[in-house]
């Protein structure tokens, strides 16, 4: 990949299949990052729901 801000020109040389492959890889990576970012809040919510329902805190591990 060129060290430039003109990536549009760089990508113009790629085939449609190659562009689609990279677009999909980027979307998958963005979704992975979003999931990782949201997991701590989800874990905290689940933990609190567990405790509120009467779950034993000793059953929870770090």
C-alpha positions in Angstrom: 0.0 0.0 0.0 1.4 3.4 -0.9 2.4 5.9 1.7 0.0 8.5 0.4 -3.3 10.1 1.1 -4.4 9.4 -2.5 -5.7 5.9 -1.8 -8.5 6.3 -4.4 -6.0 6.3 -7.2 -4.3 3.3 -5.7 -7.6 1.3 -5.5 -8.7 2.2 -9.0 -6.1 -0.3 -10.3 -7.7 -3.2 -8.3 -10.3 -5.6 -9.7 -13.9 -5.5 -8.4 -13.3 -8.9 -6.8 -10.2 -7.7 -4.9 -12.0 -4.5 -3.8 -14.9 -6.6 -2.5 -12.5 -8.9 -0.7 -10.8 -6.0 1.1 -14.1 -4.2 1.8 -15.4 -7.4 3.5 -12.2 -7.8 5.5 -12.4 -4.2 6.7 -16.1 -4.6 7.7 -15.3 -7.7 9.6 -12.4 -6.0 11.4 -14.6 -3.0 12.3 -17.3 -5.3 13.7 -14.7 -7.2 15.7 -13.4 -3.9 17.2 -16.9 -2.7 18.0 -17.7 -6.0 19.8 -14.5 -5.8 21.8 -15.3 -2.2 22.8 -18.9 -3.2 23.9 -18.0 -6.3 25.8 -17.0 -4.8 29.2 -20.3 -3.0 29.5 -22.2 -6.2 28.5 -20.3 -8.2 31.1 -21.0 -5.6 33.8 -24.7 -5.7 32.9 -24.9 -9.5 32.9 -23.0 -9.6 36.2 -25.5 -7.2 37.8 -28.5 -9.1 36.4 -27.1 -12.3 37.8 -26.6 -10.7 41.2 -30.0 -9.0 41.1 -31.6 -12.4 40.4 -30.0 -13.9 43.5 -26.9 -15.4 42.0 -24.0 -16.2 44.3 -21.2 -13.7 43.8 -18.7 -16.5 44.7 -19.7 -18.2 41.4 -18.4 -15.3 39.4 -14.8 -15.2 38.5 -12.6 -12.6 37.0 
